[in-house]
Amino acid sequence: MMAAVHDGSGTLIQSRYRLNELIGRGGMGEVWLALDESLGRRVAVKCLKPLSPAADAGFTRILQERFRREARVAASLQHRGVTVVHDFGEHDGVLFLVMELLDGRNLLQVLDDARRQPLPVPDLMDIAEQVASALAYTHAQGIVHRDLKPANIIRLSDGAVKICDFGIARLGHDIGFTSRLTGTGIAMGTPHYMSPEQIGASEVDQRSDLYSFGCVLYELATGAPPFDMDDAWAVLVAHRDTVPEPLCAGRPDLPQELERLILDLLAKAPDDRPQNAADVGGRLKAMRGAAERPVVPAAPLPSWARDLASDSGARATRAFHAAAPPRHELTGAWSTRTASGAVAPAPEQLATLAARHTEGIDLERLGRWQEAYDLHTAVAAERDRALGTEHPDTLTSRHEAASCLARLGRTEDAMRLYDYVAGVRQRVLGADHPDTLAARHEAAYALGRLGLHLEAHQGYSAVLAARERTLGAEHPDTLRCRHNLAFNLGRLGRLDEAHAMAVELAAVRAGVLGPDHPETLVTRYEVGYVLGQLGHWAEALEVYGEVAAAHERTQGAGHQDTLAARYEMGICLGRLGRSAEALELYRDLVAARTRTAGPSDAETLRARHALGVNLGRLGRWDQALAEAGTVAEIREQALGADHPDTLVSKREVAVGLGWLGRWETALDVYREVADARTRVLGPAHPDTLTSRNDEAHCLEQLGRSAEALALYRKVAAQQGGPQRL
């Protein structure tokens, strides 16, 4: 290793990364806790061991070149289940990677902390699903890990799981060597987790990672790897020739389906294993879905609902829900049931409440959300007094009030009210009743709006399982839930899963509803969005083009859905370097939006903003600056100086000023934006920190390096406190 590694901490690499503490050592290198002195953040630096002096020089050169290429690939991976690579390079002849520093324990440490006791089934399932998702993503990028083991899987303090060490993973395979130990002393795998094809001279693909994944799951489930012997050669031979012991003998609480999956992963022949990580993830989800179907004991019904236990009442309820439109309306048959001994409300009172409820719905259709909320809340209170807290009509009013809260931007309040309604409906109507599921679905949507995507995923998954069970896989409500689940998967970073689900759902909706049905096109729009997130901009452009054409055929060229799809086409064109085409598209879009909604409409200004961005990409910075200034001025007048859209436009003004070399003025604008975001969002919000970084960049351009460095460090400190690997 370089002198830094031999001599201890304190060495500075590339005048930037100061090695402070050795925190890991493996066959390929060492990992150091380091400080990135340019940004003031703590990082992990992994240094590749040089080969012995006797090693072939050509081999060494090829190995280093492969390391550089693989480091670039690792740096390009963008998934919540993969460790982030910030930088890579060479120092004193030694190659290194700079990675994020993780606050957590690797799974080997987790097992050791538990004195090799197996993990509880819920923890095991959670880890398995997250690792399967990360492997599905990396395999889709053409990356095979080749050294998957508990020590390379980190469980963070918040429960998230990340796979490490993708930077060196495929080197041996790529340069034409097998995975056995060679004369160079490089181990291309760890014996306890190596696949049979790694041990032999066979070709290795993603299914080798799945075998190693099976070894990891076996150890987490039993406390020991499948072949737990001290002699490395004996372990290798066992991987090749010996069938692993069943897990259930020492772990009777392990679900049979999970044991079957682990043993399938440990099949000797790659063709006998699951063929990809997405399949593994699907099997794990199905197991969790089955586990989430508890048998709910029947709760005592309130007196007003007891008569519904009869067959005739049940038939009436089913008939109503089969014929009811998507919006929640009155149940009618239950409107005169009251508590035992209480005086039933007069029909005139119920009719008045029903009329007021309908009035609230009409206010919603007009977008008068505050008035609708006030009315629904008042009707709910009167229905509570007249019919009871748990009466379906009372809950319908509360459901509508929650919908208004969501539209008013009071998402957290809406979520709490949806949760309340869902809880009462589950107690009274049952967990699988359509009204219960409707409230649970809306609660999941609110969670997603709050950025709680993992919780939203859990909510959608449970509702989807119930709707598939009770309504069927192709019922419109089931398909809506699948759409939202796919959307939410994308926000979780599980883009390949989101794409696969959206493509499948679009095909189902096309078959059930027709290819040009609005709900089919909504899902195809989501397919385009996920393709863009995956960087497949040409494919995304094609999908958005087809969606725009379909909307134009069915709804007209000026319809908002047509224009929304065309806006996304412009984004794709810009990403593909076709800014001249994007510019013309946005000119047409601005004209269309102006005709249909006016020059100050939010979507008109959004299109004008994009037009200005593409002017800048074409180097027409004077025009780009003028466009950004106009949009910023209109947005400030219409929305206020501190509105996020206004600040985005002002930032674009600063960008233009910088490109024109007017750094002093740009600095003033960047500071204005940063100060506003600090007031509105707080000093540690990501958008605020981005603005402070912009400000620091300006200071650099003005030659004020000391101020710039101090600001960069301040930003880095606010992005996260001390962490440990």
N, C-alpha and C positions, 0 to 999 in steps of 0.2 A: 504494500500500500504506500501511498504518498507519505511524506514526512509528517503531515498533519495527523494521520491516523496512528502512526507509531509514537509520536511525541506527546499525544494527549490533546487537551482542549486548547482553544485560543487561536488556532490557525485560521487565517482569512482566505477564503477561496474566491478568486476572481474579484477581489476588492469589494466583496459584497456579503458572502455567507460566512459567518464566524462559527466554527465548530466548537461547541461548548461541552458536550457530554456524550459518550458512547452509550447508546441505548439498545443496540441490537447487533448481532453478528450471525451470519449464515455462510453457506458454502460459496455464494457468489460475491459477498461483500459485507460491508458494515453500514449501520445506520446511526447517524449522529443527530442529536438535538442541536439545532443551530439557530442563529439569529440572522434574519435578512436585514442587514443594516440600512439598506436603501429604503425599505418600507417600514422598518421597525417592528416586524412581525416574527414570531417563532415558527420555524419550519423543521421538517425532517430532511436530512441529506443522506442519500444512499450512494456509497462509493463502490464501484465495481473493482473487484480484486484483479490485479494484473496476474497474468499467467507466469509460471516459473521461467527462469532464463533458458531452460532447456526446451521450452515449448516452441513449436514451429512458428517462425515469424509470419508466414503467410496466413496460418490459422489465426494468429493473434490479430492480424490486420482485419481479416474478415469478421472475426468476432466483434471487434470494436465498431466496425461499420454497421453490423447488424444491430448492435446496441443503440447506435445513434438513430437508426431508422425506427426501431421499436420504441425508443424514447419519444420520438415524434408522434407515433401512433398512440402511445399511452397518454401523452399530453392532449390528444384530440378527443379522448373518451369523455363523454359528458353524461354521467348517470349517477344518481344519488347512492348507488351501491358500489361505486368504484372510487378508490382514493384519487384525489385530484393531484395531477403533476403540474407544478408551476414552471419549472425550468429544467434544462439539462445542459451539460457542457463537459469540458475537459480541463483539468488542472494538474500540472506537473506530470502529464502523461496518464492520469487516472480519470476515467469517465465517472460522472456523477449525475444523479437525479435529485431535484428539489421537489419535495412533496408536502402536502398539507399535514399538519401535526394533529393527530387524532386524540380526542379525550375519551379513552375507553380501554378495554382489555381484549387481547386476542382470545380466541376460543380455547386455546391450550391453557392460557392463564385462568380462564373461567372454570375449566374443568379442574385444574390444580387447586384453585381457591375452594372448590366444592369437595376437595379430597377425592376426586375422580368419581363422585356420585353422578349418575346420569341426570340430564336436564329434565325438568317437568315437560310433559307433552305440549302445553301451550307455547312455552319458550322454544322448544324444538321445532314446532310447526312454523312459528314466526320467523326464526332464523332461516329455516329451509326455504320459505317462500321468498324472502329477501335475496338470498344467495341465488336461487333459481332465476329471479328477475334480472339480477346483475349479469349472470352467465348468458342468459338469452340475449341481452344487449351486446355484450362483448363478442359473443360468437357471431352475431349478425354483422359485426364490424370486421370479421375475419381474424379475430384474435383468439388463440387457444392458450390458456394459462399455463398448463403443463406442470404446475407445482402447487395445486390447490391442497391446502391442509389447514388444520385448526390455527396454526401460528400465523397464517396469511389471511385470516378472516377476523376483522375487528368488530366487536360489538360496542357501540358508543354508549355514553351514559344516558342518552335519551332513547335507547332501544334500537336505533338504526344500526344497520350492518353494512360494512364495507369490505370489499376484497382488495388486498394489497398485492404489490409486486407483479404488475403486468408489464413493467418495463423490460424485464429480462426473459419473459416467459417462453418465447418461441425460438430463442437463438439456436439451440441445438438442432432442432428440426430444420430450420431454414438453411443451415449450412451443410446439411446432408449427413449428419451423424445420428446414430440411434440414441436412445435415452439411457443407455447403460453407462456406468462409470468408464471414462476413457483414460488414456495415459496422461491427459492434461490435469487430471484431478477434479474436473468439473462434474458435479452431480446434476443431471438434467431432471431430477425429481427426488422425492423423499420416499424411501422404501416402503413405509407403512401405508402410503397413499398412492402408489404408482399403479397404473393400469397394466394388464398383461401385455398390451401392445407396446407400452413404453419399455418393458423389460426385454422384449424380443426386438427383432429388427423390422417390425411392421410399421406401416404408415400410421401416423397419429393425427386424429382430428378432434372435433369438439366432443365426441363421445368418450374420449379419454378423460376429459375434465369431468364428465358425468360419472365415470367410475370413481374418480377421486372424491367427488361430491358424495357418492354413496359411502365411501370409507369414512368421511367426516361425519355424516349423519349416523352411521353405525356407532362411532365412538361417542357422539353426543347422547345417543339413546341408551348405551350400555356402560359407558365409562371407560371403554378400551377399544382400540381399533380392531378390525375383523381378524387380523393375524398378528397377535401380540407376542412376538418372540424377540429375544435379544440379538440373535444372529441375523445380520442384514440379508445374507444370502438365503437363509431359511425363509425369511419373510417374502423375498422375491419369488422363490419357488412356490410358496403357498398362494400368492396372487395368481400365479400361472396355472396351478394344478388343483388347488383345494377349494371345495365348496365351503363358504362361511357358515358358521353355526347360526341357526335361527335365533332371532332376538327375543322371541316371546318367552323362552325358557327362563331367562333372568329378568324379564320385563313384562309381566302379565298385563299391566295396564296400557301397554302400547297398542294403539288401534291396529287391527289386522291390515287395513289398507295401507297404513304407513310402513309396516314391516314389509309388505309385498313390494312397495315402491323401492325401499332401500335394497332389498335383495335383487330386484330387477336392475337397479343401477349397478350392482356388483356382478352382473353376468360376465362371464369370461370373454365371450365374443361380442364385439361392438354391435353387430346386427341384432343381438338379443336384448340389448338395453333400450330404454327410451331413446329416441333418435335426436332429440333436441331439448334444450332447457325449457323452452316454452311448454312442451308437453308435460314436463315434470311439474312446472308451475301450475298448469291446468289441473293435474291430478291432486296437487296439494290444496288448491282452491276448492275442488269438489269435496275433499275430506272436511275442510273447514266449514263449507256450506252445510254438509250433513250434520256436523257437530253443533251448528247453530240453530238446529231445528228442535228446540225443546218441546216436550209435551206439556202444555200449559194446563194446569188443573182448572176446571171450570169455576169461575168466581161467582159468588152469590149475585143474582141479578137484583137490581132495585125493583121496587114494587111495580113501577110503571112499565117495566119490561118483562115481567114474569110471564105474561100471557103469550109472549113471542116464542117461548120454548116449545109451543105446540107446533105440529107440522104445518098448520095453515099459516101461522105467523112466519115461520121460516120460509115457506114458499113465497109469501108476499114480499118479504125482504129481498129474496134472491131475484124475484121478478122486477122489483124496483131498480136494483143495481144493474141488472142486465139491460134495462131500457134507458137508464139515466144518462144524460150527457156528461162530459168530463167535469164540468163545474158542479160543486156540491150544492144541491137544492134540498128543499124540505122533504122529509120522509112521509109526511101526511098521515100515515097509519098510526104513528106514535104521538101525534100532536095533542091528544087529549089524555094521555096517561100521566097521572100525578101520584104523589106519595099517598100511601094508604091513609084514609080518613080525611085527606085534604079536599077542599072544594076544587073541582075541575075548573080551569079557566074558561071563560065564556068564548063561544065560537067567534064572536065579533072581535075579542081581544087578539085571538090567534090570527084572524084574518088581517088585522091591522099590523101585527108584527111581521107576517109574511109579506105584506105590501112594502113595509119599510125595509125588509131584507132585500127585496127586489130593487128598491130604490138605491140601496147601497151598491148592488151589482152594477146598476146603470152608471153610477158615479165612477166606479172602477173603469168601465168601458170608455168613459170620457177622460180618464187619466186624472181625475180629481181625487187623489189618493187620501189626502188628509181628511176631506169631508167624508169620504167613504169609511175611513177608519173610525172616525168619531161616531158615525151612524151605526156601524156594525158593533162597536163596543157598547153603545147604548141599548141596542136590540138584544145583545147577549145578556146584559144585566137584567133586562125585563124578562127574557125567557128563563133566566136562572130562577127568578122569583116565581114565575108562573108555572114552569115545567120541571125545574130542578137542575142542579149543576151538571148532572151526568146525562141529561136528555140529549138525543142526537141533534135536535134543532139548536139547542144552546151551544153545543160543540161546533156546529156548522157556522154559527155566527163568529165564534172565537177563531175558527180556521180562516174565515175571510178577513177578520181583523189582522191576523198574522200576515196574510198575503199583502195587505196594505202596508204594514210595517216594513216588509221587505222592499216594496216599491219606493218607500220613503227613505230608503237607505239605513233604516234602523235594523240592521241585519241581526245583531245579537238579541235584540228584543223579540224579533220575529222567531228566531230559533228557539228561544225559551218558551214562547207561546205554542209553537208547533210541538215541542217536546211534551208540554202539558197536555195538549189535545190528544196526542198519540198515546200517552200513558193512560188517560181516562178511557179512550176508545178501546184500547187493548183489554182493559179490565172489564169493560161492559160488553163489548162486541166480539172480542177475541183478537188474537195476534194477527190472524190472516184475513181479517175483514177488510174489504177494499178501502173503507174510510180510514181505518187504522194505518194501512199501508200508505195511503195518500199523505197523511200527516207526517209519517216517518220519512217518506221520500222528500217532502219539502224541508224537513229538518236537516236531512243530508245535504240538500242543495245550499241551505244557509251556511252549514259548516264549510262547504267549499268556498263560498263567497268570503268567509272569514279567514281563508287561508289554511283551514284545518283539514287538509286534503286526506290525511290518513284516516281521521275520524269519519270524514265524508265517504271514503272508500268502504269502510266497514258498514256504514249505514246503507249505502246503495247495494252492497253485496247481499246483505240480509233481506232487503226489500225485493231484490231481484229473485233470490231463491224462493221467497214466498209467492211472488207473482207467477213464476214459472210453475210452481207446484199447484197453484189454485186456478190460474187463468190460462196457462199454456204458454209455450215459448214465443208464439207469434201474436199474442194479444197486444193491442196498441199500448196499453199501460206497461206491459213487460218490455216492449221495445223502447219506450221512452226511458225506462230505468236503465236499460243497457246502453242507450246513447249517453246518458249522464255519467254512467260508470266509465265508459270509454273516454269521455272528456276529462274526467277526474284522474284517470290513469296517466294521461298526458301531463297533468299538473304535478303528479308525483314523480315525474321523470321516467316513467315506465313507458317510453314512447313506442317501442316495438309492440308491446301488448296493446297499447291504445290504438295503434295503426291496424293491427290484425283484427281487433274487435270492431273498429269502425268500418273496415272494409266488409267484414262479414255482415254486420248489421245493415249497411247500405244495400247489400244484395238481398237480404231478407225483406227489407222495407220495399225495395223495388218490386219484388215478387208479390208482396201482400197488398201494397198501396198503389204501385205503379212507379215507373222511373222518374216521372216529373212531379210526383206528389211533394208538397212542401216539406214533410217530415223526412222523406228520402233525401231531398236536396240538402236539408240541414245536416244530415249525417255525412253526406258526400263532402260538404263544406268542411266538416271536422276532419275528414280524411286528408283534404288538402292542407289544413292547418298542421296536422301532425307530420305530414311529409315535409313541410317547411321546417318544422322544429328538428327533424332528422337531417336537414341539409339537402334534401332531395328536391331542389327548387324547380327543376325542369318538370318533374312529375307533378309537383304541386300546381305549377302553372297550367298544366293540361287539365287537371281536375277542376280547378277554379274556372277555367274557360268553359268546360262542359256545364258546370253549375250555372254560370252566368247565362249561357245560351238557353238552358232549360227554363230559367226564370223569365228570360226575355220572351220565349215562346208562350209561356202560360200567363205571365203577369204584365208583360210590357217592358220596353227598354228603360222607362223611367222609374220602375218600381224599386223600392229601397233594397230589396233582396238582390235584384240584378246589379244595382250599383255597388252594394257591399262586396259581391263576388268580384266585380271589376276592380275595386280598390285593392283586393288581395292579389289580383293578377299583376297590378303595378308593383306591389312589394316583391313578387317573384321576379319580375323583369329586372328590377333594380339589383336584386341579389345575384342575378345571372350576368350582371355587367351590361345589360341592355337598357341603359338609362335613357337613351334617346327615345326608345319605344315607350318606356315608362312615362317619360315627360309628356308625350303626346296623349297617352291614355289619361293621365291626370288632368291635362287641359280640358279634354272632353268631359271628364268626370266632374270637374269644377263647374263647367257650364251646365251640366245636367242637374247637379245638386242645387245650383243657384236658381234654375228654373222651377224646380219642384219644391224647394224648402226656403230659398232666400239666401242672400250673401252672408248673413250672420249665423246661419244654422251650424250646429256643432260638426255635422258631417261634411258640410261645405268647407269649413275651415280645416278639418282634418285632411281633406283632399288637397287643399291649397298648401298645407304644411308639407305633405309628401311631394308636391310639385316643386317646392323650394329645395327640398333635400336633393332631388334629382338634378336640379339646376346646379347645385354645388358639386355633385358627382361628375358633372360634365365640365367642371372648371369655370362655370359662368357665375362667379362669386358675387359680382356686383348685383346681378339680377336675383340671385339666391338671397342676398342680404336684404334687398328691397322687399321681396316676398315675405320673408320671415318677419321683418319689421311691421308690415301691414297686418299680417295675421296676429302677431302679438298685440298690436294696438286694438284690433277688433275684439280679441278674446279678453283683454283687460277691461274694456268697456262693458262687455256682455257678461263676463263671469267674475271679474274682480282681479286685482293685482296678484293675489296669492293662490289663485286656482291652479291646480296641477297642469292643465292644458296651457294656460298663460305662461307658466314657468318653462314648459317644454319649448314653446315658441321663443321665449327670451333666450333660452340656452342656444337655440339655433341661430339667433342673431349673433351671439358671442362667437359661435363657431365660424360664421362668415367673416366677422371682424378679424379673427385670428388668421384665417387664410389670406386675408388682404393685408396682413402685416400690421394691423392696428391693435397691437397687444395691450396697450394702456387702456383703451376703451373697452376691449374685450374683458380685461380684468375687472373693470367696474361692473359690467353686466353679469359676469360669472359670480361675483360677490353678491350682487343683488339677488340672484337666484338662490345662492347658497343660504343667505340670511333669511329669505322668505321660507325656504324649506325647513330651516332650523326652527322658525316660529311655528310652522304648521305641523310638521312631521316629527320634530325633535332632532337633536344633534347627531344621534346614532342611526337614523333611518338610512337605508341604502341609497336612496335618491339624494339625501343631504350629503352623504359621504362622496358620492359621485361628483356633486357640485364642488365640494372642497378639493377633490383631486383635480378637477378642471382649473380651479383657482391656482393650485400649486403648479400645474403645467404652465399657466400664463407667467407665473413668477419665474420659472425656469427660462422661458423664452425672453424675458426681460433681463436676464442675467442676475437675478436675485436668488441665487442658488441656496443660500443659507435659510432664507425664509421658506423657500420651496421644500427643502428637506425637513424643516421643522413641521410644516403642515402635512407632508406625507406621513411622517411618524405619528402625528396626532390622529390622522385618519386611521392608520393601521391599528393604533391602540384602541380606537373606538369600535373597530370591526370585530374585536374579540380579545378576551383576556388570556392569561397564561393557560396553555394546554399541555397535555402530556400524551405520549404515544401509548 
